[in-house]
Amino acid sequence: MSAQTEQESFAFQAEVVQILDLMVHSLYSNKEIFLRELISNGSDAIDRLRLELLSQSELPEAEGPLRIRVSYDKDAGTITVADNGIGMSRQEVIEHIGTIAKSGTREFLQALTGDQRQDASLIGQFGVGFYSSFIVADRVTLTTRRSGLTAADGVRWESDGRGAYTLETVEQPDRGTTVVLHLREGEDDLLSGYRLRGIIKKYSDHISLPIVMPPESDGEEEAPVNQASALWARPKNELTEQDYKDFYRHVTGDFTDPLAWVHSKIEGTYEYTLLLFIPSRAPFDLWIPQVGRGIKLHIRRVFVLEDSGQLMPQYLRFVRGVIDSADLPLNVSRELLQGSRVVDNIRSNATKKVLRLLADMAQKEPEKYASFWKEFGAVLKEGLPEDFGNRDEIARLLRFTSTRSASDEPDVSLADYVGRMKEGQQHVYYLLAPGLAAAKASPHLEAFRKKGIEVLLFGEGEGIDNWVVASLREFDGKRLQSVAQGSGDLSELEDEAEAEARQQASAELAGLVGRLKEALGGRAYDVRVSSRLTTSPACIVANEPEIDINLARRLRGSGLPSQPVLEINPQHPLIRRLNREPADPNLAGWAHVLFDQAVLTLGARIEEPAAFVGRLNDLLVSLSGDDQSQ
């Protein structure tokens, strides 16, 4: 009895219609990529079958060898790609083909720029490769049966890619999926065994499953077109640079070349192979929590699962590639990976390999490393608090903008800074500010600029810089010191005359310091004479026991820490004038205006803006001589 039922018509999800329209207009830079996408889907389906059956202690090859078959029919004008993988049920066909069930699709569509190469890359990232069939086909027929279902549960899906598709239940004796592409007019050049074999070898040679095609002449046997061996298991001297690039594109769906890669076979207590890539640009989901890490775990060349954090630390989540172990069981789960000595060893060595790869790139190819830092620098900084064992290696990879930088681009390493420290300098000075522009304009830098002392500028806009300064206390024996924290004592670099002048200024302004502190009425924990200012009248710093004032401000919202200190510049005309007139009736107003100005300069929030404006207006009227009370 036939299981075939009446056809039902369905409308595509709105996003699918947009994707199909993009495909018809050939967003892919090369139309032949459709075959790579369909073969990749078949490979994934077979991997999923292996996982499911092995977990049930069944043999995936029980119904015959696992493989992908590509064929063509010149008379019918069709190309067929078939696999004997896990297949799909009726509901899965609706979910996976009639709907884009991948998060972020709307963001993908909004991100399209019109640039053909870039848009093609985005399509690959969002996993919509099946729809590439419509680049070369005006009708696609898909027949499938899910593993574990009966022959009567086969499903046939068909669409012309114009907004709707049909579904019917059919008799399907074998599990797996068969896709038939009815080629558009003008695509007849693809109906060639030589052409199809060339495409397969170009894009899918590394797939570890046999991809077979019918023989070209009578008497020949059907044979694999590809090498059907895992690329990472082949000797490195047999692989070309292009082999690695093609493999990277296969495992990531990225259309750009990787920035760098490391291929290493580890032998000893545990045996495993690493093939890890650094992408050229950040993936769209880099900042989405709980997203797969992009490392695929294989066990004896059989794909098992995608890393969710056990194989690569969080701060290296941008790394893509394959780890193949010979020591783990095929039925391993994410739960079993936790606490496994084998996994701990793999994770440790994989992390060191990646950090060493980045260090070599930074030393030998600084321009390439600058490109890496622009894309992934903020993520790498997370490693300082996360990975104590590799903190020194991570610290050497960090890049910052400093007062010596020729542009706003971060081009200074901590090693660079220490290498050009002034004689007698004991600290690595830094400034943490709300942004780079605010850092450059900060009054805290004035004395350092005057003395020619370099200061690293940490832009708080990245957020993670807060934890960099909290986690990295010193580098190469030099303690990191905020220029906005503590007394700002530069005595280590002062000559005798400067030290004497500083002491004299403190003595001369002792009375004014006391009056300002009294006038502020507890708003300032302390008032003291500054050695860090040369042009500004005052600034706010954190008291010695406090953490960096900008970090404290960040943690408390946009307010100030509990112990802000007002420092005054003894050489500024306003401070000298206030010191000459101890009985000035406007002293309290000046004290509050100086404090609020310093808060604004810091990038923090004034608690009472209206009061600040009122005091400032009163002082301006007083200075103008037009006080109506006189």
Buried (B, 14 or more C-beta within 10 A) or exposed (E): EEBEEEEEEBEBBEBBBBBBBBBBEBBBEBBBBBBBBBBBBBBBBBBBBBBBBBEEEEEBEEEEEBBBBBBBEEEEBBBBBBBBBBBBBBEBBBEBBBBBEEEBBEEBBEBBEEEEEBBBBBBBBBBBBBBBBBBBBBBBBBBBBBBBBEEBBBBBBBBBBBEEBBBBBBBBEBBBBBBBBBBBEEBEEBBEBEBBBEBBEBBBBBBBBBBBBEEEEEEEEEEBBBBBBBBBBBEEEEBEEEBBBBBBBBBBBBBBBBBBBBBBBBEEEBEBBBBBBBBBBBBBBBEEEEBEBBBBBBBEBBBBBEBBBBBBBEBBBBBBBBBBBBBBEEEBEEEEBEEBEBBBBBBEBBBEBBBEBBBEBBEEBBEBBBBBBBBBBBBBBBBBBBBEEBBEBBBBBBBBBBBBBEEEEBBBBBEBBBEEBEEEBEBBBBBBBBEBBBBBEBBBBBBBEEBEBBBBBBBBEEEBBBBBBBBBEEBBEBEBBBBBBBBBEBEEBBEEEBEEBBEEBBEEBEEBBEBBBEBBEEBBBBBBBBBBBBEBBBBBBBBEEBBBBBBBBBEEEEBBBEBBBBBBBBEBEBBBEBBEEEEBEBBBBBBBBBBBBBBBBBBBEBEEEEEBEEBBEBBEEBEEEEEEEE
